[in-house]
Amino acid sequence: MERNSLLMGFVIGAITPVLGFYLIENLFDLMTQMGWMDEVSMSTGSKRYRTMALLAICCNLIPFNITKIKKWDESMRGIVFPTLIYVGAWIYTFYDQLFV
């Protein structure tokens, strides 16, 4: 598969937030176990999940900047599409908490 292609960017943009969420969730759990972070209560549980999801979406900035530096314009464009889909899903999921 060619590196500078729309499909490669789409695949990278779709996989990176999933891996980022997994890593962030494990990092939060580790910090909780070490006592650096408070245990999640019912009132803050959704806020922590919302934050982890947003940080996972922001993980797409890393491959986006790498493709920008390498001037892979098609891959960069491919990363944008799944990012917008994830952002739309994030807003849809947390609409009541954000805009009410």
N, C-alpha and C positions, 0 to 999 in steps of 0.2 A: 504494500500500500504506500502510495506517495505521501511524503510528510506534509507537503504544502497542498493539502486538498480540503475541500469543504467537509467531506465525510470524516477525515481524520480529526479535524477540529471538532466536529459534532460528537464523535466518540469520546474524545478527551474531555470535552465540556460536559458530557453526560456522566462520565465515570468519576471525575475528580470530586464533585460535591459528595458523592456517596462515600468515597474513601475518606474525605475530610470529616464527614459526620461521624464515622466510625472512630477516627483518631481523636476527635474532640470529645466524644462521649467517653472514651477510655481515659483521656487526660482529666476530665472532670471527675470521673470515678476515682482515679488515683489521688487527685488533690483532696477529695473528700475523705478517703481512707487515711491520708497522711495528716488530716486535721487542718489543712490550709483553707478549706472551704466548708461551709456549713452543710449539714445534711438537707436534702430536699424535703420541704413540707408540702402539703397539699396546695397551699396558696401560691407558692413560688415554683411548683413543679412545671406548670405550663410556661412560665417565664423562662425557665432554664431550657426547656425544649425549644421554645421559640428562638432563643439566643443561639443555641447550638445549630439549629437549622439555618439561621442567617449567616453564621460564621462558616458553615459548610458551603453555602452558596458563594461566599466571598473567597473561598479557596480557588475558585476559577480565575482569580486575578493573577495567580502565580503562572499557570501555563499561558494565560493571555499575554502577560508581559514577556515571557520567554519567546513566544511566537512573534511578538512585536519587535524584539531585539534582532531576531533572525530574519525579519522581514518576510515572514510567511503569511501574507495577507489573506489567502484563502482559508488557512487553518484558523487564523484569528477570527475571521467572519463565521466560521463553523462553530467556534466556542461560544459566540454570542447567542445563537439560537437556543441551545439547551439552558443557558443561563437565564434567558428571558422566560422560558417555560417554568423553570424552578422558582423564579421570582413570582410569577403569576400564581403558581400553586401555593407558595408561602403566603401571599396576600389573601388568597381565597381561604386558606386554612385558618388564618388568624385574623380574619376581617372583623369579627365581633370584638376581639380584644383591642384591635388597633383603632377602629373608627367609631366606636360607640361610647 
